[in-house]
């Protein structure tokens, strides 16, 4: 496994922020979210790195929720299972395990996007349950992105 693309964590924060911006005050993702245009701008290799970064960020959010409130939440694969191939859902589950193992990037661009949305949604739900409003979650993600950017360069799309 190659190390992730250096801009992938920042891109993952920005994708989560964009989805949080499109989240109602009750924490539910609004249908027709804005991720598609942002996600499609990255090639398959960068998307793989972003998925890895999203996995790490989602694990942190889930661990924080568990440590602070003793609450566990899981990925809702019901809706995604109807729209995605079964293998990508297994990859997504692997990415959010506390000790992720080997996973294969889905060949299908649509499936990669579904996994990315699911992980962003899990982060948003975890932080929402911790008492953060969606606008605060988006701001937190953008701040993390800026801090990461201060360490070097802008995210690359290719």
C-alpha positions in Angstrom: 0.0 0.0 0.0 1.4 3.4 -1.0 1.4 6.3 1.4 -1.7 8.6 0.8 -1.5 11.5 -1.6 -0.3 14.5 0.5 -3.4 16.6 -0.2 -5.8 13.8 0.5 -6.5 14.7 4.2 -7.3 18.3 3.3 -9.5 17.2 0.4 -11.3 14.9 2.8 -11.9 17.7 5.3 -13.3 19.9 2.6 -15.6 17.2 1.3 -16.9 16.7 4.8 -17.3 20.4 5.3 -19.3 20.7 2.0 -21.6 17.9 3.1 -22.0 19.4 6.6 -23.0 22.7 4.9 -25.8 20.8 3.3 -27.0 19.2 6.5 -30.2 20.4 8.3 -30.1 21.5 11.9 -31.2 18.1 13.0 -28.1 16.4 11.6 -29.8 14.8 8.6 -28.2 15.0 5.2 -30.3 16.9 2.7 -31.1 15.0 -0.5 -29.2 16.2 -3.5 -26.0 17.0 -1.6 -23.2 19.0 -3.2 -20.4 16.4 -3.1 -20.7 15.0 -6.6 -19.1 18.0 -8.4 -16.2 18.2 -5.9 -15.6 14.4 -5.9 -15.7 14.1 -9.7 -12.8 16.5 -9.9 -10.4 14.0 -8.5 -9.0 11.1 -10.5 -9.3 7.5 -9.3 -5.9 7.4 -7.6 -6.5 10.5 -5.6 -10.0 9.3 -4.7 -8.4 6.2 -3.2 -6.1 8.4 -1.1 -9.1 10.6 -0.1 -11.0 7.5 1.0 -8.1 6.4 3.2 -8.0 9.9 4.7 -11.8 9.9 5.2 -11.4 6.5 6.9 -8.9 7.9 9.4 -11.0 11.0 10.1 -14.1 8.9 10.5 -12.4 6.5 12.9 -11.3 9.6 15.0 -14.9 10.9 15.1 -16.3 7.5 16.0 -13.7 7.0 18.7 -14.3 10.5 20.1 -18.1 9.7 20.3 -17.4 6.4 22.0 -14.9 7.9 24.5 -17.0 10.9 25.4 -20.5 9.5 25.4 -20.1 5.7 25.3 -22.2 5.7 22.1 -21.5 3.5 19.1 -22.9 4.3 15.7 -22.6 2.3 12.5 -22.7 3.0 8.8 -26.2 2.8 7.5 -25.7 0.5 4.5 -29.4 0.0 3.8 -29.8 2.8 1.2 -26.2 2.4 0.0 -26.6 -1.3 -0.6 -29.3 -0.6 -3.2 -27.1 1.8 -5.1 -23.6 0.3 -4.7 -21.9 -3.0 -5.5 -21.4 -5.2 -2.4 -17.6 -5.2 -2.4 -17.3 -1.4 -1.9 -19.5 -1.6 1.2 -17.2 -4.2 2.6 -14.3 -1.9 1.9 -16.1 1.0 3.6 -16.7 -1.1 6.7 -13.0 -2.0 6.7 -11.9 1.6 6.5 -13.8 2.6 9.6 -12.7 -0.3 11.8 -10.5 0.8 14.7 -7.7 -1.3 13.2 -8.3 -1.2 9.5 -6.9 -4.0 7.4 -6.3 -4.4 3.7 -9.0 -3.0 1.4 -9.3 -2.6 -2.3 -10.4 0.6 -4.0 -13.7 0.0 -5.8 -13.4 0.2 -9.6 -16.7 1.9 -9.9 -16.5 5.7 -9.6 -20.1 5.8 -8.3 -19.3 3.3 -5.6 -16.2 5.3 -4.5 -18.5 8.4 -4.1 -21.1 6.5 -2.1 -18.4 5.3 0.3 -17.0 8.8 0.6 -20.5 10.2 1.3 -21.1 7.5 3.9 -17.9 8.3 5.8 -18.5 12.0 5.7 -22.1 11.4 7.0 -20.8 9.2 9.8 -18.4 12.0 10.9 -21.1 14.6 10.8 -23.5 12.3 12.7 -20.8 11.6 15.4 -20.0 15.3 15.9 -23.7 16.2 15.8 -24.3 13.7 18.7 -21.5 15.3 20.5 -23.4 18.6 20.4 -21.9 20.4 17.4 -24.3 22.0 14.9 -23.7 21.3 11.3 -22.3 24.8 10.7 -19.8 24.2 13.5 -18.8 20.9 12.0 -18.2 22.5 8.7 -16.1 25.2 10.3 -14.1 22.7 12.3 -13.4 20.7 9.1 -12.3 23.9 7.3 -10.0 24.8 10.2 -8.4 21.4 10.2 -7.9 21.8 6.4 -6.2 25.2 6.9 -4.0 23.8 9.6 -3.0 20.9 7.3 -2.4 23.3 4.5 0.0 25.3 6.7 2.1 22.2 6.8 2.6 22.4 3.0 0.9 23.2 -0.4 -2.7 23.0 -1.7 -4.6 19.8 -2.5 -4.0 18.5 -6.0 -6.8 17.2 -8.1 -4.7 14.8 -10.2 
